C-alpha cells in the first residue's frame, strides 16, 4: 500500500489520469475490429452495453484499446467499489498468486477463507454469533441462502419482492421479477417461488408499515407462513431501479418473519460492502437480517460471494452439503481481506456519503430544469434518477426508457459510462467506485446536462 498512498496527503495516487478523453469515434476502430472477432465466437446471448474493449482500468477510469478514457459510473455493476485495480487489492492478489492459488477449502483449508469469514461476521449487521460459506457468484450465494433456509426450517416456499433481481441460474431466474431478457425461453423454472409486493414510495406512496402490511397479507394468503422457508429482499433494489423502501418496511417484515419462523435474507449483493455509506445497506433501515448475501464489491473485482448469518441457521446444513470447487478461492479471499482493510483504512464509508451529496445536489439542479426527471433516490454511491414522460411527473409518471437510452448513448459518445436499470428500463443509475472525485462527478453531470438539452 505504501507505494500508492502519498504519505503526506494520504490521497490515492492513480496510475491512469482521472480524466475523460475521447480521441476516436466511440467505439473506435480497434474496438470495432475486436467486436467483429467476438461476433464470430461469443454467444449472441451475451450482450455488452457499450462495446468498447477495455485495455486498462484504474480508479474511476476505463481506458479502451483505442486510447479513449471513460469515467466509469458502473464499476462493472457495482464490483470495483474501492476503485479499479486498487493497489492494495493488486498487491494482496499478486502475493497470494505466488503462495497458493488453489487447494479447495473442502479438501485442505487455508487461513484466507477463515479471515474473510471473520471479517464478514464482524461487518454484517446483527450482534450475534455468525458463520459463513464462500461461493463464486451472487446467484450462487442466493441459491445457497435458499438451500440453507430450507434445511433450517424444513419448509419449501421461497418469497421475493416485485421488481427484484437475484441472478441467472435456474432458481434465481424464477426469483427475478422481470422475465425478459432473463428468463424468456429458459423454462421450466424452479417451483414454490412467490412474488409479493414491494415498497416503492415514488409509485405507491405508502408508508413502510402500510407497504409491509400489504406484503404480509399477500404472504399469509397466497403462501401461508407455516410453509414459508425464507423471504429474500434487496434492502435497496439494484436492477429493479435502486428502489429505496419506505422507512419501517424492512424491520416490520423482519419482525413478522421472526414471529413465524421464516428466515429473512438480505440480498446485499449490489448494495453491500460500503457501497451506500454503510458496510451493509440494511443498516440504513435498522434491519438486522437473519442471513446476508455478499458478492460484487467484496473482492475488488475478483469473483467471490458469501452467505453469512446466524450460526444456528448456517449450521443446520450437514457436512458436505455446502461448497463447490472454486468457492472461496485463496486469491479472491486475499483480495477480499485487502478490500475490508482498505475501506477501513481509507475512510471509504465517508467517501460514499460525499459522493451521495455531490451527486444528489447536482441532480436536484437538473430536476429543476428537466421535467422528465421524476425521482432522485439512493444512498451513498448507489443513486439513481427515474425518468418519466414529459408532463407526467406529477400525474401518471409514465416511464421514459427512451430518454434513458438517449442519455446513456450521448454520455458514452462523450466519455462517460452510465448504466440503466428499472423494470421499464426507465432508470439511470450512478454506481461509481468510491475513488471517483467530486470534479469527475461534476464533469459527468455537465455531460448529462448536455445530454438532457439534446433530448429537445
Ligand atoms: N442479486 C441484487 O444485483 C447481480 C446483473 C448483471 P451474479 N446484478 C447484476 C447481469 O446482467 O447479469 C445481482 C444483484 C443482486 C444477485 C445478483 C446476481 O449476482 O454475481 O451476477 O450472479
Boltz pocket constraint, residues with backbone or C-beta under 6 A from the ligand:
constraints:
  - pocket:
      binder: B
      contacts: [[A, 77], [A, 136], [A, 137], [A, 138], [A, 139], [A, 140], [A, 142], [A, 165], [A, 166], [A, 167], [A, 168], [A, 234], [A, 238], [A, 239], [A, 267], [A, 268], [A, 269], [A, 270], [A, 271], [A, 295], [A, 296]]
      max_distance: 6.0
